[in-house]
Amino acid sequence: MSNQSWNEDMLKRVLKSVFFKNSMGKAGRISRNAGSLLALLKNALNKTQELGVGGAFDSIREKVVTLGKLLKAYASGQYRDIELKNLIIMIASLVYFLSPIDLVPDFLPLLGYADDIALLTYVLRSVAEEVEKFELWEMNKDLN
């Protein structure tokens, strides 16, 4: 099985899992509470610092930081130009990432973060336009 088809298979399993469905449910509640959203971001960033360095860990950290900037601006009320469905899936991916018990438990050596990486990569691809729009806003906000 090629690496790409393995990743696609992993992603399909994650998206169908009870763990991701639970994350989506929590995301709806978190999206309506700035304090909960900021706490989620803090915990996700803390977890990325505990992971280690190199390869997959750097990839996870980069993806979480990208989502974190957008979600922090949303939580603070500075940035609201985002579709609700995209907001929910971003939050759900971080809820899933933080859960120690998910499709592939994080404590498993090497494989433990494969599902998290697959999900975060998918989410960032599917909300790429939202991220680009946010980055443009971020670059231009100081000009006004």
BADRENMAR-608824 format. One record per atom (N, C-alpha, C, O): atom name; z, x, y. Coordinates in Angstrom, 2 decimals. Example, Ala and Ser with C-alpha at 12.3 -4.5 7.8 and 13.67 -1.06 7.14 Angstrom:
   at        zz        xx        yy
    N      7.80     13.19     -5.69
   CA      7.80     12.30     -4.50
    C      7.80     13.20     -3.30
    O      8.46     14.24     -3.32
    N      7.08     12.85     -2.25
   CA      7.14     13.67     -1.06
    C      7.87     12.90      0.03
    O      8.04     13.41      1.14
end
This chain:
   at        zz        xx        yy
    N      0.00      0.85     -1.18
   CA      0.00      0.00      0.00
    C      0.00      0.88      1.24
    O      0.79      1.82      1.33
    N     -0.89      0.59      2.18
   CA     -0.96      1.40      3.39
    C      0.26      1.13      4.27
    O      0.94      0.12      4.12
    N      0.51      2.05      5.17
   CA      1.65      1.93      6.07
    C      1.52      0.67      6.93
    O      2.51     -0.03      7.16
    N      0.30      0.39      7.42
   CA      0.08     -0.78      8.27
    C      0.33     -2.08      7.50
    O      0.98     -2.99      8.01
    N     -0.19     -2.17      6.28
   CA      0.01     -3.40      5.52
    C      1.48     -3.55      5.12
    O      1.99     -4.67      5.03
    N      2.17     -2.43      4.88
   CA      3.60     -2.49      4.58
    C      4.35     -3.02      5.79
    O      5.24     -3.87      5.65
    N      4.01     -2.53      6.99
   CA      4.66     -3.01      8.22
    C      4.39     -4.49      8.45
    O      5.29     -5.23      8.84
    N      3.14     -4.92      8.21
   CA      2.79     -6.33      8.39
    C      3.55     -7.21      7.39
    O      4.02     -8.29      7.75
    N      3.67     -6.74      6.16
   CA      4.43     -7.48      5.15
    C      5.90     -7.58      5.55
    O      6.52     -8.63      5.42
    N      6.45     -6.47      6.04
   CA      7.86     -6.45      6.49
    C      8.04     -7.45      7.63
    O      9.00     -8.21      7.65
    N      7.11     -7.45      8.58
   CA      7.22     -8.35      9.72
    C      7.17     -9.81      9.28
    O      7.94    -10.63      9.77
    N      6.28    -10.14      8.37
   CA      6.19    -11.52      7.86
    C      7.51    -11.94      7.24
    O      7.98    -13.07      7.45
    N      8.10    -11.04      6.48
   CA      9.38    -11.37      5.84
    C     10.49    -11.55      6.87
    O     11.33    -12.44      6.74
    N     10.49    -10.70      7.90
   CA     11.50    -10.82      8.95
    C     11.37    -12.16      9.66
    O     12.35    -12.87      9.83
    N     10.14    -12.51     10.06
   CA      9.92    -13.73     10.83
    C     10.26    -14.99     10.04
    O     10.62    -16.01     10.63
    N     10.15    -14.94      8.72
   CA     10.47    -16.09      7.87
    C     11.94    -16.10      7.44
    O     12.40    -17.09      6.86
    N     12.66    -15.04      7.70
   CA     14.02    -14.91      7.19
    C     15.01    -15.82      7.92
    O     14.82    -16.17      9.08
    N     16.05    -16.17      7.21
   CA     17.14    -16.95      7.79
    C     17.82    -16.15      8.90
    O     18.35    -16.73      9.85
    N     17.80    -14.83      8.79
   CA     18.42    -13.97      9.79
    C     17.71    -14.10     11.14
    O     18.36    -14.19     12.18
    N     16.37    -14.11     11.11
   CA     15.62    -14.24     12.36
    C     15.74    -15.66     12.91
    O     15.85    -15.85     14.12
    N     15.73    -16.65     12.04
   CA     15.90    -18.04     12.50
    C     17.26    -18.20     13.19
    O     17.35    -18.88     14.22
    N     18.29    -17.60     12.65
   CA     19.61    -17.63     13.30
    C     19.56    -16.93     14.66
    O     20.18    -17.39     15.62
    N     18.84    -15.82     14.72
   CA     18.71    -15.08     15.98
    C     18.02    -15.93     17.04
    O     18.39    -15.89     18.21
    N     17.00    -16.69     16.63
   CA     16.29    -17.56     17.57
    C     17.24    -18.64     18.11
    O     17.21    -18.96     19.30
    N     18.08    -19.19     17.25
   CA     19.04    -20.19     17.69
    C     20.03    -19.63     18.70
    O     20.32    -20.27     19.71
    N     20.52    -18.45     18.44
   CA     21.46    -17.80     19.37
    C     20.77    -17.45     20.68
    O     21.38    -17.53     21.74
    N     19.51    -17.06     20.61
   CA     18.77    -16.64     21.80
    C     18.67    -17.75     22.83
    O     18.77    -17.51     24.04
    N     18.49    -18.98     22.36
   CA     18.42    -20.10     23.28
    C     19.70    -20.25     24.10
    O     19.66    -20.48     25.31
    N     20.82    -20.12     23.43
   CA     22.12    -20.22     24.11
    C     22.33    -19.04     25.06
    O     22.78    -19.22     26.19
    N     22.00    -17.85     24.60
   CA     22.20    -16.65     25.42
    C     21.33    -16.68     26.67
    O     21.75    -16.22     27.73
    N     20.12    -17.24     26.56
   CA     19.20    -17.26     27.70
    C     19.75    -18.08     28.87
    O     19.33    -17.88     30.01
    N     20.67    -18.97     28.60
   CA     21.23    -19.83     29.65
    C     22.53    -19.28     30.24
    O     23.15    -19.93     31.09
    N     22.94    -18.10     29.81
   CA     24.21    -17.55     30.26
    C     24.02    -16.07     30.62
    O     23.89    -15.22     29.74
    N     24.01    -15.78     31.92
   CA     23.76    -14.41     32.39
    C     24.77    -13.42     31.82
    O     24.40    -12.30     31.45
    N     26.03    -13.81     31.74
   CA     27.06    -12.91     31.20
    C     26.80    -12.57     29.75
    O     26.94    -11.41     29.35
    N     26.43    -13.57     28.96
   CA     26.11    -13.33     27.55
    C     24.89    -12.43     27.40
    O     24.84    -11.56     26.53
    N     23.90    -12.66     28.25
   CA     22.68    -11.85     28.19
    C     22.98    -10.40     28.55
    O     22.49     -9.48     27.89
    N     23.76    -10.19     29.58
   CA     24.13     -8.81     29.97
    C     24.97     -8.14     28.89
    O     24.80     -6.94     28.64
    N     25.86     -8.88     28.24
   CA     26.66     -8.31     27.14
    C     25.76     -7.94     25.97
    O     25.96     -6.89     25.35
    N     24.78     -8.79     25.67
   CA     23.83     -8.48     24.60
    C     23.07     -7.20     24.91
    O     22.91     -6.34     24.04
    N     22.61     -7.06     26.14
   CA     21.88     -5.84     26.54
    C     22.76     -4.60     26.41
    O     22.32     -3.57     25.89
    N     23.98     -4.70     26.88
   CA     24.91     -3.57     26.79
    C     25.11     -3.16     25.33
    O     25.07     -1.97     25.00
    N     25.33     -4.14     24.46
   CA     25.55     -3.84     23.05
    C     24.30     -3.23     22.40
    O     24.40     -2.32     21.59
    N     23.13     -3.75     22.76
   CA     21.88     -3.21     22.20
    C     21.66     -1.77     22.66
    O     21.28     -0.92     21.85
    N     21.90     -1.49     23.93
   CA     21.73     -0.12     24.43
    C     22.76      0.81     23.80
    O     22.44      1.95     23.46
    N     23.99      0.34     23.64
   CA     25.01      1.15     22.97
    C     24.60      1.47     21.54
    O     24.77      2.60     21.07
    N     24.06      0.49     20.84
   CA     23.63      0.72     19.46
    C     22.52      1.77     19.40
    O     22.50      2.59     18.49
    N     21.60      1.74     20.37
   CA     20.52      2.73     20.35
    C     21.06      4.14     20.56
    O     20.49      5.11     20.05
    N     22.17      4.26     21.29
   CA     22.75      5.58     21.52
    C     23.43      6.13     20.27
    O     23.55      7.34     20.09
    N     23.88      5.21     19.41
   CA     24.57      5.61     18.18
    C     23.61      5.96     17.05
    O     24.02      6.54     16.04
    N     22.33      5.63     17.21
   CA     21.38      5.77     16.12
    C     21.08      7.20     15.72
    O     20.96      7.51     14.53
    N     20.97      8.07     16.68
   CA     20.50      9.42     16.40
    C     19.26      9.68     17.24
    O     18.93      8.90     18.14
    N     18.58     10.77     16.94
   CA     17.39     11.13     17.72
    C     16.22     11.42     16.80
    O     16.37     11.70     15.61
    N     15.05     11.33     17.40
   CA     13.82     11.65     16.67
    C     13.11     10.42     16.15
    O     13.73      9.40     15.88
    N     11.82     10.53     16.02
   CA     10.94      9.56     15.40
    C     11.27      8.10     15.61
    O     11.18      7.59     16.73
    N     11.66      7.44     14.55
   CA     11.91      5.99     14.57
    C     13.04      5.63     15.53
    O     12.98      4.60     16.19
    N     14.06      6.47     15.61
   CA     15.19      6.18     16.49
    C     14.77      6.20     17.95
    O     15.19      5.35     18.74
    N     13.93      7.18     18.33
   CA     13.43      7.24     19.69
    C     12.54      6.03     19.99
    O     12.54      5.51     21.11
    N     11.79      5.59     19.00
   CA     10.92      4.43     19.15
    C     11.74      3.17     19.41
    O     11.42      2.39     20.30
    N     12.79      2.98     18.64
   CA     13.67      1.82     18.84
    C     14.28      1.87     20.23
    O     14.27      0.87     20.96
    N     14.80      3.02     20.61
   CA     15.47      3.18     21.90
    C     14.51      2.83     23.04
    O     14.89      2.11     23.97
    N     13.29      3.32     22.97
   CA     12.30      3.07     24.01
    C     12.00      1.57     24.12
    O     11.91      1.03     25.23
    N     11.85      0.90     22.99
   CA     11.54     -0.53     22.98
    C     12.71     -1.35     23.54
    O     12.50     -2.30     24.31
    N     13.92     -1.00     23.17
   CA     15.10     -1.72     23.66
    C     15.26     -1.51     25.17
    O     15.60     -2.45     25.89
    N     15.03     -0.31     25.65
   CA     15.14     -0.03     27.08
    C     14.10     -0.84     27.86
    O     14.41     -1.40     28.91
    N     12.88     -0.92     27.35
   CA     11.83     -1.69     28.02
    C     12.23     -3.16     28.13
    O     12.16     -3.74     29.21
    N     12.65     -3.75     27.00
   CA     13.09     -5.15     27.03
    C     14.33     -5.31     27.91
    O     14.47     -6.30     28.63
    N     15.20     -4.33     27.85
   CA     16.45     -4.39     28.61
    C     16.25     -4.47     30.11
    O     16.93     -5.23     30.79
    N     15.31     -3.70     30.63
   CA     15.04     -3.72     32.08
    C     14.61     -5.11     32.52
    O     15.10     -5.64     33.52
    N     13.69     -5.69     31.78
   CA     13.19     -7.02     32.13
    C     14.31     -8.06     32.02
    O     14.50     -8.87     32.93
    N     15.04     -8.03     30.92
   CA     16.09     -9.03     30.71
    C     17.24     -8.87     31.69
    O     17.87     -9.86     32.08
    N     17.53     -7.65     32.09
   CA     18.59     -7.43     33.09
    C     18.18     -8.03     34.43
    O     18.99     -8.67     35.11
    N     16.92     -7.82     34.82
   CA     16.44     -8.40     36.08
    C     16.45     -9.93     36.00
    O     16.72    -10.60     36.99
    N     16.15    -10.46     34.82
   CA     16.20    -11.91     34.63
    C     17.64    -12.41     34.75
    O     17.91    -13.38     35.46
    N     18.55    -11.75     34.06
   CA     19.96    -12.18     34.06
    C     20.55    -12.13     35.46
    O     21.37    -12.98     35.82
    N     20.14    -11.16     36.26
   CA     20.68    -11.02     37.61
    C     20.03    -12.00     38.59
    O     20.48    -12.13     39.73
    N     18.97    -12.68     38.14
   CA     18.29    -13.63     39.01
    C     17.22    -13.01     39.89
    O     16.57    -13.71     40.67
    N     17.04    -11.69     39.78
   CA     16.04    -11.02     40.61
    C     14.62    -11.34     40.17
    O     13.70    -11.38     40.98
    N     14.45    -11.57     38.86
   CA     13.11    -11.78     38.31
    C     13.14    -12.99     37.39
    O     13.88    -13.02     36.41
    N     12.33    -13.99     37.71
   CA     12.32    -15.21     36.90
    C     10.91    -15.61     36.46
    O     10.73    -16.67     35.87
    N      9.92    -14.78     36.75
   CA      8.53    -15.12     36.45
    C      8.20    -14.79     34.99
    O      7.40    -13.89     34.71
    N      8.82    -15.53     34.08
   CA      8.62    -15.28     32.66
    C      8.61    -16.61     31.91
    O      9.40    -17.50     32.20
    N      7.71    -16.73     30.95
   CA      7.65    -17.94     30.14
    C      8.88    -18.02     29.24
    O      9.31    -17.01     28.67
    N      9.44    -19.22     29.11
   CA     10.66    -19.41     28.32
    C     10.49    -18.95     26.88
    O     11.39    -18.31     26.33
    N      9.35    -19.26     26.25
   CA      9.15    -18.86     24.85
    C      9.18    -17.34     24.71
    O      9.69    -16.83     23.71
    N      8.64    -16.62     25.68
   CA      8.66    -15.16     25.64
    C     10.07    -14.62     25.87
    O     10.48    -13.65     25.24
    N     10.79    -15.25     26.77
   CA     12.18    -14.86     27.02
    C     13.01    -15.02     25.74
    O     13.78    -14.13     25.38
    N     12.84    -16.16     25.07
   CA     13.62    -16.44     23.86
    C     13.31    -15.42     22.76
    O     14.22    -14.93     22.10
    N     12.03    -15.11     22.56
   CA     11.70    -14.17     21.47
    C     12.19    -12.75     21.79
    O     12.55    -12.01     20.88
    N     12.21    -12.38     23.06
   CA     12.76    -11.06     23.44
    C     14.26    -11.01     23.12
    O     14.75    -10.05     22.52
    N     14.96    -12.05     23.52
   CA     16.40    -12.10     23.27
    C     16.67    -12.14     21.77
    O     17.57    -11.45     21.28
    N     15.91    -12.95     21.05
   CA     16.10    -13.07     19.59
    C     15.90    -11.72     18.90
    O     16.62    -11.41     17.95
    N     14.94    -10.93     19.37
   CA     14.71     -9.63     18.73
    C     15.91     -8.71     18.93
    O     16.23     -7.92     18.04
    N     16.57     -8.80     20.07
   CA     17.76     -7.97     20.30
    C     18.95     -8.49     19.50
    O     19.75     -7.70     19.00
    N     19.08     -9.80     19.37
   CA     20.15    -10.38     18.54
    C     19.96     -9.89     17.10
    O     20.92     -9.47     16.45
    N     18.73     -9.95     16.61
   CA     18.42     -9.50     15.25
    C     18.73     -8.00     15.11
    O     19.34     -7.59     14.13
    N     18.30     -7.21     16.08
   CA     18.53     -5.77     16.07
    C     20.03     -5.45     15.99
    O     20.43     -4.52     15.30
    N     20.85     -6.23     16.68
   CA     22.29     -5.97     16.69
    C     23.00     -6.40     15.41
    O     24.08     -5.91     15.11
    N     22.39     -7.30     14.67
   CA     23.05     -7.79     13.47
    C     23.06     -6.72     12.38
    O     22.00     -6.23     11.98
    N     24.25     -6.35     11.89
   CA     24.31     -5.33     10.84
    C     23.80     -5.86      9.49
    O     23.37     -5.10      8.63
    N     23.84     -7.18      9.34
   CA     23.36     -7.80      8.11
    C     22.10     -8.59      8.46
    O     22.17     -9.66      9.08
    N     20.97     -8.06      8.06
   CA     19.70     -8.74      8.28
    C     18.83     -8.51      7.05
    O     19.34     -8.16      5.99
    N     17.54     -8.68      7.19
   CA     16.66     -8.59      6.03
    C     16.83     -7.26      5.29
    O     16.92     -7.23      4.06
    N     16.89     -6.16      6.04
   CA     17.15     -4.84      5.46
    C     18.39     -4.30      6.17
    O     18.30     -3.86      7.31
    N     19.55     -4.33      5.51
   CA     20.79     -3.90      6.16
    C     20.69     -2.49      6.74
    O     20.15     -1.58      6.12
    N     21.22     -2.35      7.96
   CA     21.09     -1.10      8.71
    C     21.73      0.11      8.03
    O     21.34      1.25      8.31
    N     22.68     -0.11      7.15
   CA     23.37      1.03      6.54
    C     22.53      1.72      5.45
    O     22.91      2.79      4.97
    N     21.40      1.13      5.06
   CA     20.55      1.77      4.04
    C     19.82      2.97      4.64
    O     19.14      2.83      5.66
    N     19.95      4.13      4.03
   CA     19.30      5.32      4.58
    C     17.78      5.13      4.63
    O     17.17      4.58      3.72
    N     17.19      5.59      5.72
   CA     15.75      5.58      5.98
    C     15.16      4.18      6.14
    O     14.44      3.94      7.11
    N     15.44      3.26      5.24
   CA     14.86      1.92      5.30
    C     15.61      0.97      6.22
    O     15.06     -0.05      6.64
    N     16.84      1.27      6.54
   CA     17.72      0.34      7.25
    C     17.19     -0.22      8.55
    O     17.53     -1.34      8.93
    N     16.37      0.54      9.25
   CA     15.86      0.09     10.54
    C     14.39     -0.30     10.48
    O     13.80     -0.61     11.52
    N     13.79     -0.30      9.30
   CA     12.36     -0.64      9.18
    C     12.07     -2.05      9.69
    O     11.07     -2.26     10.37
    N     12.93     -3.00      9.35
   CA     12.72     -4.38      9.81
    C     12.91     -4.49     11.32
    O     12.18     -5.22     11.98
    N     13.88     -3.76     11.86
   CA     14.12     -3.79     13.31
    C     12.93     -3.23     14.07
    O     12.49     -3.79     15.07
    N     12.40     -2.11     13.58
   CA     11.24     -1.49     14.22
    C     10.04     -2.42     14.16
    O      9.34     -2.59     15.15
    N      9.80     -3.01     12.99
   CA      8.67     -3.93     12.83
    C      8.79     -5.09     13.81
    O      7.81     -5.45     14.46
    N      9.98     -5.67     13.91
   CA     10.18     -6.82     14.79
    C     10.05     -6.42     16.26
    O      9.35     -7.09     17.02
    N     10.71     -5.35     16.67
   CA     10.65     -4.94     18.08
    C      9.22     -4.57     18.49
    O      8.80     -4.87     19.61
    N      8.48     -3.92     17.60
   CA      7.09     -3.57     17.88
    C      6.25     -4.83     18.06
    O      5.47     -4.94     19.00
    N      6.43     -5.78     17.15
   CA      5.70     -7.05     17.22
    C      6.02     -7.79     18.53
    O      5.11     -8.28     19.21
    N      7.29     -7.87     18.86
   CA      7.69     -8.59     20.06
    C      7.09     -7.94     21.30
    O      6.56     -8.63     22.17
    N      7.17     -6.62     21.39
   CA      6.61     -5.96     22.57
    C      5.10     -6.14     22.66
    O      4.56     -6.26     23.76
    N      4.42     -6.17     21.53
   CA      2.98     -6.43     21.57
    C      2.70     -7.87     22.01
    O      1.79     -8.11     22.80
    N      3.49     -8.81     21.50
   CA      3.22    -10.21     21.81
    C      3.62    -10.59     23.24
    O      3.12    -11.58     23.77
    N      4.49     -9.83     23.86
   CA      4.87    -10.11     25.24
    C      4.38     -9.02     26.20
    O      4.91     -8.85     27.29
    N      3.36     -8.29     25.77
   CA      2.85     -7.16     26.57
    C      2.46     -7.59     27.98
    O      2.72     -6.87     28.95
    N      1.83     -8.76     28.11
   CA      1.43     -9.23     29.44
    C      2.65     -9.50     30.31
    O      2.64     -9.22     31.51
    N      3.70    -10.05     29.71
   CA      4.94    -10.29     30.46
    C      5.55     -8.97     30.94
    O      6.00     -8.87     32.07
    N      5.54     -7.98     30.07
   CA      6.11     -6.67     30.41
    C      5.29     -6.02     31.52
    O      5.85     -5.46     32.46
    N      3.95     -6.10     31.41
   CA      3.09     -5.54     32.46
    C      3.32     -6.23     33.79
    O      3.41     -5.57     34.83
    N      3.43     -7.56     33.77
   CA      3.68     -8.34     34.99
    C      5.02     -7.92     35.60
    O      5.13     -7.77     36.82
    N      6.03     -7.73     34.75
   CA      7.34     -7.30     35.23
    C      7.26     -5.90     35.83
    O      7.82     -5.64     36.90
    N      6.56     -4.99     35.15
   CA      6.46     -3.61     35.66
    C      5.75     -3.57     37.01
    O      6.13     -2.79     37.88
    N      4.73     -4.41     37.20
   CA      4.07     -4.50     38.51
    C      5.04     -5.02     39.57
    O      5.11     -4.49     40.67
    N      5.78     -6.06     39.21
   CA      6.79     -6.60     40.13
    C      7.80     -5.52     40.49
    O      8.17     -5.36     41.66
    N      8.24     -4.79     39.48
   CA      9.25     -3.75     39.69
    C      8.73     -2.65     40.63
    O      9.46     -2.17     41.50
    N      7.46     -2.27     40.46
   CA      6.88     -1.24     41.32
    C      6.73     -1.74     42.77
    O      6.87     -0.97     43.72
    N      6.46     -3.03     42.92
   CA      6.18     -3.58     44.24
    C      7.39     -4.17     44.95
    O      7.32     -4.46     46.15
    N      8.50     -4.35     44.25
   CA      9.66     -5.03     44.87
    C     10.23     -4.26     46.05
    O     10.76     -4.86     46.98
    N     10.14     -2.95     46.01
   CA     10.70     -2.15     47.10
    C      9.78     -2.09     48.31
    O     10.18     -1.63     49.38
    N      8.55     -2.55     48.15
   CA      7.59     -2.52     49.24
    C      7.79     -3.67     50.22
    O      7.35     -3.61     51.36
    N      8.46     -4.72     49.75
   CA      8.63     -5.90     50.61
    C      9.77     -5.78     51.57
    O     10.03     -6.70     52.35
end
